Amino acid sequence: MNKMISPDTDYVNRIFMRRILILGLLIFLGLSGLLLRYGYLQVYAHDQYTTQADNNRIKLISAPPSRGYIYDRNGILLADNKPVFTAMLSPDEVENPERTLTLLAPIFGLTDTDITDILARLSKNKNDPVTIKIDLTEAQLAQFSERKPFFRGVTIQSKLTRTYPYDELFAHVIGYVGRINDKESKRIDKERYAGTDLIGKIGIEDYYEDILLGQPGYQSVETDAHGDIIRQLESKPPVAGNDITLSLDYGLQTIAQQQLDGRRGAIVAIDPSNGDVLAFVSNPSYDPNPFISGISFKDYGALREDLDQPLYNRALQGMYPPASTIKPFEGLGGIHYGLRDWNTTIYDPGYFSLPGDSHRFRDWKRGGHGTVNLKKSIMMSVDTYYYKLAYEMGIQRLHDWMGRFGFGKETGIDLPHEKSGIMPSPKWKQETYGKNWLPGETISVSIGQGYFLATPLQVANATAMTASKGYHITPHLLKRSDGAAPVKVIEKPDGKIDYNGKPSDWLLMHNAMEETVQKGTARGIYTDKYRIAGKTGTAQVKSIAQGKSYDKSTLDKRHWDHAWFTGFAPVEEPSIALAVLVENGGGGSAVAAPVGRALFDYWIMQRKKNPILPPSPDELKQIKQQKAIEKAARDLLREQEAELTAQLEAAASTD
């Protein structure tokens, strides 16, 4: 008897088969979807995802160029590059930059201000690595190496940074580089500065930034999941910046700084044949090296608050009454306008009064110089001669003539932020003060006082043009440039001063200035070894009442007169013209002229036979260590003085 199949069993089988079919269909649909997706990824979206994958494992690293070296005229290296370890942060690999920087702070010595600055740079640059710290110490490197696995996206790279081996000696002319700030980042070509943290801030570093910088390259590298480089795929080498040679002479610069040691002042020396600047010193100076990686607020504040203003470039920006240094140029103006010749004489009773006015403009010599011609007026620096000459010439013609020697305008030197000084005129006074010009003001201007202000650079350049017999000179520091970037180098004068007198007048003025050194106001620096032409000047700082005499013993030292000397040598074929200014130094004859003589001696007698050379590396290291000790002592003294002042103020407030 056959078994009967239960209706329930048949129903269950049908349900089971239906489920199998549905499951099979779902599996089929799922596999079809996967196949379609796979096909889409492999065919249609292949390029997109290949690029994303490559971006995860391939990096384009900027290769910054080596900054051009800076040399003196003899090949002595003044601005060098040294390799340093630099901490970098890649923003695309760090989830929380602020937390990362906070954890790195004790390792790299980051301040809250540093972290704020880095975060600001990260917010503006979300792709390229950002510098955290330049010039890491061995201790910082060791601490970071131990913790490196915890800092994904933070790497240590070897980079070149700037260094100035002679500290303050060339600071006011070479300047320094520093980290690119927000204002600079907005104006620079970001591709050109890719991978570069530093930019020229002042001086030659700023003026020739474009040719010193170079052109960046790049490296394409493959990285692992931790961001470490596995291999280099391709690269484009950077193009180094131009090396530049300056016209400065290390030995002469050293002599100039030594002569001003302990005094505020400036010295500029120029080659009259072509405008080469041979020495350019402003004292006191400062060490530019701390500015490269970022000077501390404490150290910068000390420089800013120093009463002697070491950051102030007196040679380029200091505007002083030029005093009697202008008399040779003004005297030639008298000939140019037909008001004087070499035989014209005036009588000097020791004073001059404007017609119809009882006020006496006094000569420096009580009782006067008697009969005076142009030559004697230069030798003995006779004020009265120039009072009368300027009165006859008038302020407008005097302004126009002195402008031909570069007063009241920039010289055009290859340094940024040059001051133009003031060569006053009626128009200038009206525009500046809204007042008319007064006749008595012309008399003050005639001896380089009153509104007349000039920089040491301007006085040196005007003297160089006189030494060159009237050729117009643009002072310059660039002597040669070697590299890919083209640059124009000045090699000769660029014209001649428009002058109505005779060519021999320039030689006669040379003779008058030479006799100033032989038997005039600069006779204290006379030598029979070579011929010097010169002119002294004493610029009044504090006004003296009519009928009173100057007595510096009654004045604060910062109210003493400024001391000037300007001159050139050798007279027969000038190779150096210079201006010396000693702030509050007193008389130019006794203070500034001997400084000029020391520079002349080195340039003419010592330079070729026994030049001053830089110290050896070991000697330089010892010098820097000694300076560091002296600085620490000064800082301690300053802190003690500040603490004592605070205690005294606190005690006074409780009385």
DRENTOR-161191 format. One line per field, with one value per residue (C-alpha): residue in three letters; x, y, z. Coordinates in steps of 0.001 Angstrom, whole numbers. Layout:
# residues N
type: (ALA | ...)
east: (X | ...)
north: (Y | ...)
up: (Z | ...)
# end
This chain:
# residues 655
type: (MET | ASN | LYS | MET | ILE | SER | PRO | ASP | THR | ASP | TYR | VAL | ASN | ARG | ILE | PHE | MET | ARG | ARG | ILE | LEU | ILE | LEU | GLY | LEU | LEU | ILE | PHE | LEU | GLY | LEU | SER | GLY | LEU | LEU | LEU | ARG | TYR | GLY | TYR | LEU | GLN | VAL | TYR | ALA | HIS | ASP | GLN | TYR | THR | THR | GLN | ALA | ASP | ASN | ASN | ARG | ILE | LYS | LEU | ILE | SER | ALA | PRO | PRO | SER | ARG | GLY | TYR | ILE | TYR | ASP | ARG | ASN | GLY | ILE | LEU | LEU | ALA | ASP | ASN | LYS | PRO | VAL | PHE | THR | ALA | MET | LEU | SER | PRO | ASP | GLU | VAL | GLU | ASN | PRO | GLU | ARG | THR | LEU | THR | LEU | LEU | ALA | PRO | ILE | PHE | GLY | LEU | THR | ASP | THR | ASP | ILE | THR | ASP | ILE | LEU | ALA | ARG | LEU | SER | LYS | ASN | LYS | ASN | ASP | PRO | VAL | THR | ILE | LYS | ILE | ASP | LEU | THR | GLU | ALA | GLN | LEU | ALA | GLN | PHE | SER | GLU | ARG | LYS | PRO | PHE | PHE | ARG | GLY | VAL | THR | ILE | GLN | SER | LYS | LEU | THR | ARG | THR | TYR | PRO | TYR | ASP | GLU | LEU | PHE | ALA | HIS | VAL | ILE | GLY | TYR | VAL | GLY | ARG | ILE | ASN | ASP | LYS | GLU | SER | LYS | ARG | ILE | ASP | LYS | GLU | ARG | TYR | ALA | GLY | THR | ASP | LEU | ILE | GLY | LYS | ILE | GLY | ILE | GLU | ASP | TYR | TYR | GLU | ASP | ILE | LEU | LEU | GLY | GLN | PRO | GLY | TYR | GLN | SER | VAL | GLU | THR | ASP | ALA | HIS | GLY | ASP | ILE | ILE | ARG | GLN | LEU | GLU | SER | LYS | PRO | PRO | VAL | ALA | GLY | ASN | ASP | ILE | THR | LEU | SER | LEU | ASP | TYR | GLY | LEU | GLN | THR | ILE | ALA | GLN | GLN | GLN | LEU | ASP | GLY | ARG | ARG | GLY | ALA | ILE | VAL | ALA | ILE | ASP | PRO | SER | ASN | GLY | ASP | VAL | LEU | ALA | PHE | VAL | SER | ASN | PRO | SER | TYR | ASP | PRO | ASN | PRO | PHE | ILE | SER | GLY | ILE | SER | PHE | LYS | ASP | TYR | GLY | ALA | LEU | ARG | GLU | ASP | LEU | ASP | GLN | PRO | LEU | TYR | ASN | ARG | ALA | LEU | GLN | GLY | MET | TYR | PRO | PRO | ALA | SER | THR | ILE | LYS | PRO | PHE | GLU | GLY | LEU | GLY | GLY | ILE | HIS | TYR | GLY | LEU | ARG | ASP | TRP | ASN | THR | THR | ILE | TYR | ASP | PRO | GLY | TYR | PHE | SER | LEU | PRO | GLY | ASP | SER | HIS | ARG | PHE | ARG | ASP | TRP | LYS | ARG | GLY | GLY | HIS | GLY | THR | VAL | ASN | LEU | LYS | LYS | SER | ILE | MET | MET | SER | VAL | ASP | THR | TYR | TYR | TYR | LYS | LEU | ALA | TYR | GLU | MET | GLY | ILE | GLN | ARG | LEU | HIS | ASP | TRP | MET | GLY | ARG | PHE | GLY | PHE | GLY | LYS | GLU | THR | GLY | ILE | ASP | LEU | PRO | HIS | GLU | LYS | SER | GLY | ILE | MET | PRO | SER | PRO | LYS | TRP | LYS | GLN | GLU | THR | TYR | GLY | LYS | ASN | TRP | LEU | PRO | GLY | GLU | THR | ILE | SER | VAL | SER | ILE | GLY | GLN | GLY | TYR | PHE | LEU | ALA | THR | PRO | LEU | GLN | VAL | ALA | ASN | ALA | THR | ALA | MET | THR | ALA | SER | LYS | GLY | TYR | HIS | ILE | THR | PRO | HIS | LEU | LEU | LYS | ARG | SER | ASP | GLY | ALA | ALA | PRO | VAL | LYS | VAL | ILE | GLU | LYS | PRO | ASP | GLY | LYS | ILE | ASP | TYR | ASN | GLY | LYS | PRO | SER | ASP | TRP | LEU | LEU | MET | HIS | ASN | ALA | MET | GLU | GLU | THR | VAL | GLN | LYS | GLY | THR | ALA | ARG | GLY | ILE | TYR | THR | ASP | LYS | TYR | ARG | ILE | ALA | GLY | LYS | THR | GLY | THR | ALA | GLN | VAL | LYS | SER | ILE | ALA | GLN | GLY | LYS | SER | TYR | ASP | LYS | SER | THR | LEU | ASP | LYS | ARG | HIS | TRP | ASP | HIS | ALA | TRP | PHE | THR | GLY | PHE | ALA | PRO | VAL | GLU | GLU | PRO | SER | ILE | ALA | LEU | ALA | VAL | LEU | VAL | GLU | ASN | GLY | GLY | GLY | GLY | SER | ALA | VAL | ALA | ALA | PRO | VAL | GLY | ARG | ALA | LEU | PHE | ASP | TYR | TRP | ILE | MET | GLN | ARG | LYS | LYS | ASN | PRO | ILE | LEU | PRO | PRO | SER | PRO | ASP | GLU | LEU | LYS | GLN | ILE | LYS | GLN | GLN | LYS | ALA | ILE | GLU | LYS | ALA | ALA | ARG | ASP | LEU | LEU | ARG | GLU | GLN | GLU | ALA | GLU | LEU | THR | ALA | GLN | LEU | GLU | ALA | ALA | ALA | SER | THR | ASP)
east: (0 | 1528 | 2082 | 0 | 1918 | 563 | -841 | 1161 | 4427 | 3691 | 2929 | 6174 | 8171 | 6624 | 7416 | 10958 | 11468 | 10014 | 12445 | 15327 | 14324 | 13999 | 17325 | 18952 | 17447 | 18746 | 22160 | 22064 | 21007 | 23681 | 26380 | 25131 | 25298 | 28808 | 29844 | 28272 | 29925 | 33234 | 32866 | 31990 | 35019 | 37342 | 36097 | 34210 | 35730 | 39199 | 41015 | 39297 | 40092 | 43553 | 44307 | 42907 | 44941 | 48085 | 47432 | 47324 | 50704 | 52445 | 53524 | 54897 | 57551 | 58836 | 62598 | 63537 | 66562 | 69796 | 69845 | 72655 | 75807 | 76971 | 80678 | 82768 | 84890 | 87780 | 85710 | 85172 | 81857 | 79465 | 76186 | 76369 | 73918 | 74064 | 72045 | 69706 | 67026 | 63521 | 60255 | 57435 | 53717 | 51634 | 48052 | 46459 | 47834 | 47005 | 43420 | 43797 | 46722 | 46106 | 46314 | 49397 | 51154 | 50246 | 51845 | 54903 | 55305 | 57511 | 59639 | 60361 | 59999 | 56931 | 55232 | 51515 | 52345 | 54265 | 51303 | 48871 | 51139 | 51480 | 47713 | 47147 | 49497 | 47806 | 44403 | 45688 | 47637 | 45779 | 47938 | 51650 | 53714 | 54133 | 57279 | 56965 | 60507 | 63776 | 67262 | 66405 | 68925 | 70283 | 68212 | 65014 | 65775 | 66346 | 63121 | 61076 | 62641 | 61473 | 57882 | 57728 | 55168 | 52641 | 52970 | 51711 | 52175 | 55116 | 58497 | 62058 | 63707 | 67184 | 66994 | 69380 | 69065 | 70958 | 73815 | 75872 | 79348 | 80388 | 77300 | 76839 | 79704 | 77563 | 74061 | 73020 | 74004 | 73354 | 70290 | 68782 | 66169 | 63262 | 60153 | 57513 | 54735 | 51037 | 51501 | 54320 | 52452 | 49687 | 52000 | 54555 | 54330 | 53454 | 54800 | 58114 | 58337 | 57143 | 59087 | 60772 | 60206 | 62492 | 62440 | 64734 | 63500 | 65863 | 69160 | 70762 | 68788 | 65595 | 66739 | 68136 | 65573 | 64486 | 67928 | 69102 | 66034 | 66433 | 63760 | 62198 | 62154 | 60217 | 60415 | 57649 | 57920 | 55993 | 55037 | 53711 | 50639 | 52602 | 53700 | 57324 | 59063 | 59601 | 61194 | 61618 | 59665 | 60814 | 62330 | 63075 | 66170 | 65889 | 67891 | 70119 | 69901 | 72574 | 75749 | 76489 | 79728 | 79481 | 81828 | 82403 | 85872 | 86003 | 89126 | 87866 | 84494 | 86300 | 88391 | 85264 | 83425 | 86441 | 86740 | 83111 | 83252 | 81414 | 80045 | 76880 | 77514 | 77943 | 80637 | 80198 | 83140 | 82785 | 85108 | 84816 | 85700 | 82607 | 80401 | 81411 | 80503 | 83645 | 82403 | 78950 | 78734 | 76063 | 76907 | 75764 | 74726 | 73074 | 73432 | 71068 | 71269 | 68468 | 66039 | 66370 | 64420 | 62504 | 63950 | 62353 | 60048 | 62437 | 65500 | 63614 | 62164 | 65658 | 66832 | 63793 | 64094 | 67854 | 68421 | 71285 | 68912 | 71041 | 68312 | 68424 | 70425 | 72116 | 74106 | 71012 | 68185 | 69768 | 68998 | 71346 | 72268 | 75274 | 76950 | 80095 | 80637 | 78481 | 80694 | 82790 | 79617 | 78017 | 81177 | 81130 | 77504 | 78670 | 80933 | 78203 | 75804 | 78517 | 78374 | 81971 | 85280 | 88461 | 89701 | 86483 | 86879 | 84575 | 85382 | 84403 | 84005 | 82719 | 79053 | 76543 | 73272 | 70507 | 69902 | 67645 | 67906 | 69994 | 70146 | 73687 | 74395 | 77678 | 80776 | 82294 | 85387 | 84783 | 86188 | 86033 | 88605 | 89186 | 89554 | 88357 | 88308 | 86773 | 89900 | 90268 | 86543 | 87038 | 90312 | 89064 | 85359 | 84312 | 80589 | 80203 | 81400 | 78491 | 75953 | 76641 | 76851 | 73535 | 71825 | 72904 | 72093 | 68654 | 67123 | 65610 | 68878 | 70703 | 68091 | 68415 | 72207 | 72564 | 70058 | 72647 | 74852 | 71996 | 70698 | 66969 | 66557 | 67455 | 70883 | 69519 | 71729 | 70694 | 69234 | 65562 | 64079 | 66594 | 65725 | 65942 | 66892 | 65596 | 66958 | 64428 | 62804 | 59887 | 57625 | 58730 | 58038 | 54631 | 53660 | 55090 | 54159 | 51783 | 54088 | 56173 | 59953 | 61864 | 65183 | 66909 | 66180 | 68359 | 71278 | 70881 | 70672 | 73883 | 75976 | 74080 | 71754 | 68098 | 65773 | 68664 | 69048 | 71210 | 72213 | 75863 | 75405 | 74407 | 77397 | 79783 | 78284 | 78442 | 82100 | 82758 | 81258 | 83511 | 86524 | 85559 | 85619 | 81874 | 80840 | 77436 | 77628 | 74996 | 76417 | 75959 | 76883 | 76504 | 79804 | 79120 | 76355 | 76875 | 73883 | 70866 | 69013 | 70097 | 70922 | 72446 | 75650 | 76740 | 80356 | 80875 | 79417 | 76114 | 76645 | 78130 | 76893 | 75640 | 78204 | 78842 | 82344 | 85700 | 86945 | 89888 | 87496 | 87167 | 90951 | 91103 | 88471 | 90572 | 93486 | 91405 | 90254 | 93832 | 95023 | 92205 | 94077 | 97525 | 96881 | 93138 | 90449 | 91514 | 95261 | 95349 | 95198 | 97883 | 100404 | 103312 | 102883 | 99971 | 97706 | 94329 | 91560 | 88972 | 86332 | 85204 | 81786 | 80144 | 76361 | 74548 | 71998 | 70736 | 70091 | 72056 | 70561 | 71827 | 74968 | 75599 | 78468 | 78385 | 79513 | 79093 | 79974 | 76553 | 74673 | 73503 | 75823 | 73007 | 72706 | 76342 | 77072 | 77396 | 80913 | 81401 | 84331 | 84246 | 87124 | 88968 | 92433 | 94869 | 94194 | 95947 | 93916 | 91136 | 90308 | 88248 | 85828 | 84098 | 81842 | 82139 | 79416 | 79789 | 76537 | 77001 | 80734 | 81494 | 83810 | 84474 | 88154 | 89022 | 86590 | 85479 | 88576 | 90893 | 88360 | 88549 | 92339 | 92323 | 90240 | 92461 | 95555 | 94173 | 92905 | 96010 | 98853 | 97840 | 95168 | 97425 | 100428 | 98765 | 94988 | 92744 | 91328 | 88506 | 89326 | 89736 | 86710 | 88116 | 88798 | 85343 | 83803 | 85662 | 84569 | 80927 | 81173 | 82631 | 79863 | 77263 | 78742 | 78729 | 75132 | 74051 | 75745 | 73988 | 70626 | 71127 | 72078 | 69016 | 66744 | 68277 | 67810 | 64175 | 63567 | 65162 | 63085 | 59914 | 60824 | 61489 | 58196 | 56351 | 58007 | 57158 | 53502 | 53210 | 54621)
north: (0 | 3299 | 6069 | 9173 | 12560 | 14938 | 18171 | 19961 | 18521 | 19573 | 23097 | 23292 | 22155 | 24797 | 27481 | 26250 | 26248 | 29720 | 30969 | 29297 | 31056 | 34420 | 33998 | 32965 | 36000 | 38269 | 36688 | 37143 | 40760 | 41397 | 39845 | 41774 | 45004 | 44212 | 43436 | 46633 | 48652 | 46977 | 47779 | 51387 | 51781 | 50095 | 51822 | 55048 | 56219 | 54749 | 58068 | 59798 | 57130 | 56476 | 60150 | 59993 | 56894 | 58507 | 61583 | 59355 | 57827 | 60393 | 63814 | 66824 | 68389 | 71870 | 72164 | 75706 | 77276 | 78124 | 81869 | 83742 | 84449 | 87994 | 88891 | 92000 | 93397 | 91045 | 87856 | 87750 | 86020 | 88389 | 86452 | 82657 | 79741 | 76939 | 73701 | 73430 | 70986 | 72396 | 70999 | 70961 | 70211 | 68878 | 70139 | 67410 | 64733 | 66319 | 66112 | 68591 | 71008 | 73022 | 69931 | 68721 | 72060 | 72177 | 68747 | 69848 | 73076 | 71670 | 69776 | 72697 | 75520 | 77007 | 79927 | 80702 | 83454 | 80960 | 78574 | 81356 | 82425 | 78866 | 78284 | 81541 | 80371 | 76958 | 78579 | 80311 | 77368 | 74063 | 72110 | 72890 | 72027 | 74849 | 75535 | 74997 | 75691 | 76590 | 75562 | 72788 | 71882 | 68369 | 68051 | 69019 | 66531 | 63745 | 64481 | 64544 | 61319 | 59464 | 60663 | 60727 | 57862 | 60002 | 62950 | 61899 | 64717 | 66304 | 65805 | 67045 | 68415 | 69732 | 73263 | 76091 | 79213 | 82505 | 83396 | 86575 | 85665 | 89194 | 90061 | 93834 | 94879 | 94940 | 94901 | 98374 | 97721 | 94001 | 93912 | 90497 | 87949 | 86860 | 84726 | 85755 | 87612 | 87994 | 91276 | 89848 | 86605 | 88596 | 90291 | 87595 | 85046 | 81922 | 79582 | 81447 | 81148 | 77520 | 75801 | 79060 | 80499 | 83538 | 86838 | 89874 | 92391 | 95352 | 96381 | 94577 | 91439 | 93383 | 95509 | 92548 | 89988 | 89151 | 88036 | 86539 | 84310 | 82011 | 79726 | 76745 | 73155 | 70125 | 66422 | 63884 | 61120 | 57999 | 57691 | 54948 | 55041 | 56958 | 59632 | 58483 | 58693 | 55355 | 56525 | 59519 | 59373 | 62504 | 65888 | 69330 | 70911 | 74464 | 77339 | 79000 | 82738 | 85050 | 85470 | 89169 | 90999 | 94336 | 97279 | 97309 | 96618 | 94452 | 96162 | 99713 | 98790 | 97377 | 100537 | 102698 | 100729 | 100747 | 104520 | 104982 | 102431 | 103767 | 106759 | 107398 | 108320 | 107286 | 106979 | 106629 | 106257 | 106377 | 105898 | 109227 | 107594 | 105382 | 105721 | 102430 | 102568 | 101428 | 101637 | 102172 | 102230 | 103324 | 103054 | 101593 | 98559 | 95203 | 91500 | 90557 | 86791 | 86555 | 88128 | 85184 | 82610 | 85204 | 87446 | 87213 | 89989 | 90641 | 91103 | 93146 | 95337 | 95969 | 97111 | 99347 | 100942 | 101550 | 105327 | 105007 | 103468 | 100641 | 99789 | 103338 | 103565 | 106919 | 106738 | 106300 | 107823 | 110144 | 113765 | 116305 | 119952 | 119526 | 122649 | 123943 | 120775 | 122422 | 125495 | 124095 | 123299 | 126626 | 128516 | 126939 | 128086 | 131670 | 131275 | 129504 | 132444 | 135058 | 136442 | 135572 | 134567 | 133403 | 136971 | 138516 | 139594 | 140639 | 142154 | 140079 | 142006 | 138878 | 139270 | 140042 | 141964 | 142079 | 145572 | 147525 | 144918 | 145218 | 141485 | 140155 | 136736 | 135894 | 134299 | 131468 | 133655 | 136628 | 139731 | 138108 | 137122 | 140481 | 140400 | 137062 | 135526 | 132194 | 130158 | 131621 | 131150 | 127396 | 127123 | 129009 | 128155 | 131823 | 132004 | 135675 | 135038 | 132621 | 134827 | 137515 | 135109 | 133433 | 136796 | 137847 | 134461 | 134139 | 131001 | 129797 | 129841 | 128340 | 125566 | 124862 | 124814 | 122545 | 120201 | 119517 | 117977 | 115767 | 117662 | 117492 | 114308 | 110649 | 109727 | 106565 | 104160 | 100505 | 100368 | 100670 | 103398 | 106139 | 109568 | 112588 | 115165 | 118734 | 121419 | 124133 | 126636 | 129094 | 126487 | 123820 | 126054 | 127064 | 123428 | 122264 | 125066 | 127273 | 130268 | 132584 | 132386 | 134916 | 136512 | 135510 | 131851 | 132053 | 133119 | 130044 | 127744 | 129259 | 127570 | 124292 | 125112 | 126055 | 123899 | 122396 | 118679 | 116075 | 112457 | 111380 | 109551 | 112792 | 114695 | 111901 | 111761 | 115544 | 115423 | 112552 | 114626 | 117542 | 115202 | 113912 | 117493 | 117743 | 114352 | 113243 | 110044 | 107564 | 105784 | 102036 | 98855 | 96223 | 95584 | 92249 | 89667 | 86013 | 83855 | 83284 | 86537 | 89582 | 92791 | 96116 | 97138 | 100806 | 101179 | 104906 | 108381 | 109083 | 112660 | 116009 | 118766 | 121731 | 124413 | 127821 | 128285 | 127020 | 123424 | 124743 | 125866 | 122279 | 121997 | 125341 | 124056 | 120911 | 123184 | 125214 | 122026 | 120715 | 123911 | 123451 | 120307 | 121867 | 125076 | 125568 | 124148 | 120528 | 121073 | 118537 | 115639 | 116869 | 114289 | 114600 | 111004 | 111773 | 114698 | 115138 | 117592 | 118152 | 120303 | 120286 | 121142 | 121706 | 121407 | 123269 | 121116 | 123525 | 127160 | 129877 | 133241 | 136414 | 137633 | 134326 | 131894 | 128135 | 126339 | 122579 | 122126 | 123577 | 121280 | 117704 | 115638 | 114817 | 118567 | 118962 | 119935 | 117254 | 116849 | 116574 | 115921 | 115374 | 115030 | 112980 | 111620 | 111539 | 115006 | 114428 | 111300 | 110741 | 107109 | 107707 | 110416 | 110207 | 111838 | 111322 | 112298 | 111943 | 112704 | 115188 | 114868 | 118590 | 120206 | 118582 | 119544 | 117717 | 114770 | 113871 | 114818 | 112290 | 109579 | 110506 | 110480 | 106911 | 105741 | 107573 | 105985 | 102490 | 102941 | 104601 | 103205 | 99879 | 98232 | 96748 | 95921 | 94674 | 94386 | 93648 | 90138 | 88367 | 86306 | 82548 | 80335 | 79576 | 83253 | 84158 | 81582 | 83061 | 86577 | 85470 | 83725 | 86862 | 88975 | 86538 | 86905 | 90701 | 90658 | 88465 | 90879 | 93862 | 92081 | 91260 | 94849 | 96104 | 93741 | 94834 | 98498 | 97849 | 95976 | 98790 | 101393 | 99406 | 99164 | 102914 | 103701 | 101339 | 102952 | 106440 | 105500 | 104439 | 107736)
up: (0 | -1036 | 1507 | 1030 | 975 | 3523 | 2198 | 4883 | 3599 | 43 | 1223 | 3150 | 124 | -2058 | 510 | 780 | -3016 | -3277 | -667 | -2440 | -5646 | -3912 | -2164 | -5413 | -7116 | -4368 | -4602 | -8369 | -8036 | -5405 | -7528 | -10537 | -8501 | -7389 | -10939 | -12206 | -9420 | -10122 | -13794 | -12951 | -10704 | -13193 | -16312 | -15662 | -12337 | -12808 | -13316 | -10387 | -7816 | -9159 | -8564 | -5030 | -4279 | -5646 | -3545 | -476 | -1266 | -3544 | -2268 | -4061 | -1836 | -2620 | -2985 | -1956 | -3660 | -1917 | -1168 | -2889 | -889 | -162 | -313 | 227 | -2619 | -1684 | -1584 | 2195 | 2922 | 4723 | 4519 | 4615 | 4472 | 7019 | 7195 | 10167 | 11262 | 10917 | 12275 | 9706 | 10026 | 7103 | 7637 | 5530 | 7876 | 11231 | 12518 | 15373 | 14738 | 17917 | 20144 | 18271 | 18711 | 22393 | 22873 | 20886 | 22854 | 25646 | 23132 | 20790 | 23297 | 21613 | 23314 | 23171 | 20681 | 18514 | 18493 | 17598 | 14738 | 13400 | 13562 | 11661 | 8930 | 8829 | 8363 | 5230 | 3887 | 4143 | 1675 | 1967 | 5052 | 7553 | 9562 | 13302 | 14476 | 12726 | 13906 | 16325 | 18999 | 19516 | 22697 | 20857 | 18087 | 20622 | 22516 | 19310 | 17978 | 21090 | 20573 | 16771 | 16424 | 18294 | 15932 | 12521 | 10002 | 11860 | 10204 | 10613 | 7494 | 6839 | 5439 | 4736 | 6832 | 6820 | 9132 | 9459 | 10736 | 11742 | 13766 | 14063 | 11730 | 8573 | 10085 | 8912 | 5309 | 4702 | 6948 | 7628 | 6574 | 8746 | 8693 | 6144 | 7966 | 7121 | 5252 | 3146 | 2434 | 746 | -1746 | -2571 | -5381 | -3385 | -6049 | -6025 | -2225 | -2029 | 724 | 1726 | 5190 | 5022 | 3175 | 3126 | 5686 | 5430 | 3862 | 938 | 1830 | 1138 | -1813 | -3789 | -2571 | -6110 | -7293 | -3991 | -3657 | -6691 | -8192 | -6345 | -7576 | -6332 | -5477 | -6137 | -3503 | -2480 | 1190 | 3429 | 5664 | 8313 | 5885 | 5779 | 2393 | 647 | -2595 | -4886 | -8136 | -9976 | -9239 | -10649 | -9083 | -7747 | -9228 | -6645 | -6083 | -7429 | -5425 | -5072 | -4368 | -2606 | -2985 | 790 | 2137 | 5272 | 6613 | 6100 | 7608 | 10642 | 11091 | 10801 | 13469 | 15769 | 15431 | 16497 | 19295 | 22323 | 20404 | 18431 | 14829 | 11224 | 8575 | 4819 | 2430 | -1374 | -4357 | -6270 | -9581 | -9796 | -6687 | -5023 | -1330 | 497 | 4099 | 5577 | 9367 | 11809 | 15500 | 17802 | 15823 | 16623 | 15919 | 13045 | 13657 | 16280 | 13782 | 11381 | 13379 | 15394 | 18081 | 21517 | 22716 | 25590 | 23376 | 20794 | 23512 | 24879 | 21442 | 20953 | 24389 | 24228 | 24366 | 21868 | 19283 | 17822 | 15272 | 13839 | 10608 | 11117 | 7867 | 5700 | 7710 | 10252 | 9301 | 10859 | 10254 | 7896 | 9331 | 7618 | 5551 | 2859 | 2415 | -471 | -2448 | -1591 | -2525 | -5983 | -6237 | -5742 | -8791 | -10771 | -10316 | -10992 | -7432 | -6512 | -7994 | -6307 | -5905 | -4539 | -915 | 1904 | 5275 | 8277 | 11560 | 13295 | 12460 | 9709 | 9867 | 7295 | 5864 | 8205 | 10973 | 14136 | 14785 | 14454 | 12963 | 14621 | 13162 | 15188 | 15759 | 18013 | 16294 | 12863 | 10253 | 8582 | 4806 | 3429 | -44 | -1068 | -316 | 3189 | 3815 | 3281 | 5212 | 8271 | 7853 | 7879 | 8617 | 7704 | 4145 | 3623 | 5394 | 2807 | -116 | 723 | 1226 | -2278 | -3796 | -2207 | -811 | -4084 | -6005 | -3032 | -2907 | -6628 | -6556 | -3532 | -5112 | -7839 | -5166 | -4018 | -994 | -359 | -2426 | -2212 | -3554 | -5193 | -3238 | -3494 | 8 | 1005 | 3213 | 2450 | 3865 | 1554 | 4142 | 3799 | 1485 | 2365 | 29 | 265 | -1347 | 1127 | 4127 | 2809 | 2199 | 5537 | 7914 | 5919 | 6451 | 4301 | 4156 | 6282 | 5181 | 8403 | 7692 | 4600 | 6813 | 9033 | 6014 | 4581 | 7282 | 7276 | 10151 | 10485 | 8417 | 6422 | 7243 | 5505 | 5972 | 6325 | 3017 | 1277 | 2647 | 1616 | -1860 | -2380 | -1319 | -3737 | -6583 | -5634 | -5580 | -9060 | -10407 | -10791 | -12118 | -10874 | -8843 | -7728 | -4685 | -4837 | -2991 | -5725 | -7482 | -9185 | -9485 | -10455 | -11260 | -13474 | -12709 | -14747 | -12862 | -13861 | -12115 | -11948 | -13020 | -13660 | -13036 | -14765 | -15887 | -14921 | -12639 | -14652 | -13712 | -15268 | -13887 | -15183 | -14964 | -12956 | -10208 | -9033 | -8652 | -6862 | -4436 | -3942 | -3082 | -610 | 1133 | 1188 | 2871 | 5388 | 6444 | 6163 | 8117 | 8569 | 10854 | 10151 | 10598 | 13425 | 10937 | 8525 | 7309 | 4903 | 3703 | 1361 | 519 | 2235 | 1353 | 4057 | 5712 | 9320 | 10687 | 14055 | 14022 | 16742 | 18581 | 21231 | 20312 | 22085 | 22957 | 21296 | 23059 | 24868 | 24288 | 23815 | 26991 | 26750 | 30421 | 31277 | 28888 | 29045 | 26844 | 24450 | 23787 | 22775 | 19177 | 16495 | 15094 | 11308 | 9003 | 5273 | 2839 | 242 | -529 | -2151 | -3557 | -6884 | -7703 | -5144 | -4402 | -1273 | -159 | 3199 | 5745 | 9485 | 11944 | 15713 | 17500 | 20342 | 19841 | 20134 | 17564 | 14217 | 14217 | 17415 | 17259 | 13728 | 11712 | 13452 | 12651 | 8972 | 9131 | 10506 | 7538 | 5051 | 6617 | 6279 | 2727 | 1318 | 3413 | 4948 | 2819 | 139 | 2310 | 5465 | 5062 | 8019 | 7632 | 9479 | 12576 | 12253 | 13043 | 16515 | 17197 | 15923 | 18258 | 21230 | 20271 | 20062 | 23448 | 25023 | 23495 | 24853 | 28356 | 28049 | 26843 | 29754 | 32154 | 30548 | 30688 | 34370 | 35135 | 33257 | 35195 | 38501 | 37595 | 36626 | 39892 | 41919 | 40086 | 40802 | 44498 | 44719 | 42976 | 45317 | 48346 | 47087 | 46609 | 50256 | 51641)
# end
